[in-house]
Amino acid sequence: MLTAITRAVSPAIVHCELSFIDRKPIDLATAQQQHRAYEELLGKLGARVISLPAEPDLPDSMFVEDPAVVLDELAVVLPLGTETRRREAHSLAQALAKFRKLEYVSLPGTLEGGDILRIGRKLFVGLTRRSNAEGIRQLAAILAPYNYEVIGVPVTGCLHLKSAVTHLSGNTLLANRPWFDMTPLAGYEWIDVDPAEPHAANALTLAGTIIFPASFPRTRARIEARGLQVTPVDISELQKAESGLTCSSLIFTNTNSA
């Protein structure tokens, strides 16, 4: 069974961390409604959604992708690059322990799941303000026995690697290529975001459809021109918190009855 772990929007989201966009007022009720619609869409596409309760004192806690990466064999809990967010990992680890054995990256290594792009047995990991070389080294050591290859990718133009590039299907990536070093990703086919939509590279592929922000119609047209199916979703209020689509869920195959 496909499982998606999410977390309800914190009422403190108006105080979220921002790195590459300017702060704008966030309407909490609208943000919560948009997140529920996102969860409902995951359910319609076949995922069993486990929605964890909101963390009232942790503004960014709905971004469950950042504190952990879930693979077939294990989950790795990560020390976030922002110290004030590190408490998010505890309750998420408790939820994941029902499904996977846990390993941990430790400080001084820092690592955030938004920097981890998995394509098969390869994990491309962004070197960013949030994820450092020591965190990547530890992740590679943890995953070496499971035959995963961990590859660092320098990122300069955005918060996380997956703000700049995501995997759509097969050998095809969606990207804003000036924001990261393309060299480690040589050999892939590219769909470039429309120049008017530089933040449009974060998409979530699930059950044969590409979930994509409704606010980027020009890039959506580029994806559909390649014959790929796109389902738009409105996350306009969440985008004010520097949200993408992948960061709001941890999706994996559940092989037990938890």
Secondary structure as GFF3:
##gff-version 3
##sequence-region A 1 258
A	DSSP	beta_strand	2	7	.	.	.	ID=ss1
A	DSSP	three_ten_helix	13	15	.	.	.	ID=ss2
A	DSSP	alpha_helix	28	44	.	.	.	ID=ss3
A	DSSP	beta_strand	48	52	.	.	.	ID=ss4
A	DSSP	beta_strand	68	70	.	.	.	ID=ss5
A	DSSP	beta_strand	75	77	.	.	.	ID=ss6
A	DSSP	three_ten_helix	83	85	.	.	.	ID=ss7
A	DSSP	alpha_helix	88	96	.	.	.	ID=ss8
A	DSSP	beta_strand	102	104	.	.	.	ID=ss9
A	DSSP	three_ten_helix	113	115	.	.	.	ID=ss10
A	DSSP	beta_strand	116	119	.	.	.	ID=ss11
A	DSSP	beta_strand	122	127	.	.	.	ID=ss12
A	DSSP	alpha_helix	133	143	.	.	.	ID=ss13
A	DSSP	three_ten_helix	144	146	.	.	.	ID=ss14
A	DSSP	beta_strand	149	154	.	.	.	ID=ss15
A	DSSP	alpha_helix	161	164	.	.	.	ID=ss16
A	DSSP	beta_strand	165	169	.	.	.	ID=ss17
A	DSSP	beta_strand	172	175	.	.	.	ID=ss18
A	DSSP	three_ten_helix	177	179	.	.	.	ID=ss19
A	DSSP	three_ten_helix	183	185	.	.	.	ID=ss20
A	DSSP	beta_strand	189	192	.	.	.	ID=ss21
A	DSSP	beta_strand	204	206	.	.	.	ID=ss22
A	DSSP	beta_strand	209	213	.	.	.	ID=ss23
A	DSSP	alpha_helix	217	224	.	.	.	ID=ss24
A	DSSP	beta_strand	230	233	.	.	.	ID=ss25
A	DSSP	three_ten_helix	238	241	.	.	.	ID=ss26
A	DSSP	three_ten_helix	246	248	.	.	.	ID=ss27
A	DSSP	beta_strand	250	253	.	.	.	ID=ss28
###
